[in-house]
Amino acid sequence: MTRTELQQRIIQKLETMESDKLAFVTIFLDDLDIYSDTKNQERVNSANSNIKEVKEAIKSLRGKYANSSVSSKEFARQKQEEIDWEDRSRCK
């Protein structure tokens, strides 16, 4: 059933409904809005919490070089220089 068909069906039912039932439907719709808003807020809070957890996990994985401004390529180059120096030192 399409959205338009659903709306037409609801309107038809509302047109024949008695006042007390209409009042109940109004209360139900208000509660449904509050419930939806609450659920949406819970989803947002959960997503924010997950983002914080991921950021903390990434930060903890960085280890002792977390504050280093050296790129990984530069770090690899420096390490290779150290290895070359050690190799030259052994050969002497």
N, C-alpha and C positions, 0 to 999 in steps of 0.2 A: 504494500500500500504506500503510495507517495505521501509526501508531506502535505500537499494540498488536499488529498483525499482524507487524510487523518484530521486535518483542521475542519473540513466540511462535516465530517461525522461528529466531531466534538460539538460544533456549533448547532447541529440538528438536535443533539441530545440536550444541550443547554436550553434551547428554545422551548422544549416541552417539560423542563424540570421545574419542580415546585420550589418555592422560595427557601424553605429550610434546607433542601438539598443543594441549592445554589450557594447558600451560605457555607455549607460544609465544603463544597468544592473550592470556594474562595480561600478558606482556611487551609485546606490541603495544598493548594497552589503556593500560598505564602510559605508554608512549612517546607515545601519542595524546593523553593528558591533558597531558603536558609540552609537546608541540607546540602544543596549543590554548592553553595558558597563555602560552606564548611569543608566539604570534601575537596574542593579546588584548593583551598588554603592549606589543607593537609598535604596535598600533592606538591605544592610549591615548597612548603617547609621540608618535606622529605627530599626533594630534588636539591635544595640548598644544602641540606645536611650531607647528601652524597657527594656533592661538589667539594665541600670542605674536607671530607674524608679522603677523596682522591688527591686533592692538593697536598694534604698532610703526608699521604703515602709517598707521593712523588718527592716531596721535600726530604723525607727520611731516607729515601733511596740514594740521594745525591752523595751522602757520606761526607768524608773529610774535605772534599773539593767543592762543596756546595757554594762557598763564597768566592771561589776562584773565578777570575774574569778571563782566564785563558780558555781559548776554544779547544775542542778535542783535537783538531788538526795540529794546533800549536803544541799541545801537550804531547802528542805522538812524536812530533819533530824533536822536542826537547828530550824525550825518553830515548829516541834513537841516537841522539848526540851522546847521551850518557853511556849507552851500550857501546857505541863506537869508541869512546874514550877508555872504557873499561877494557875493551878488546886490545886497544893499542898499549895500554898499561901492562897487560899480561904478556904481550909479545916482547917486551923489553927485557 
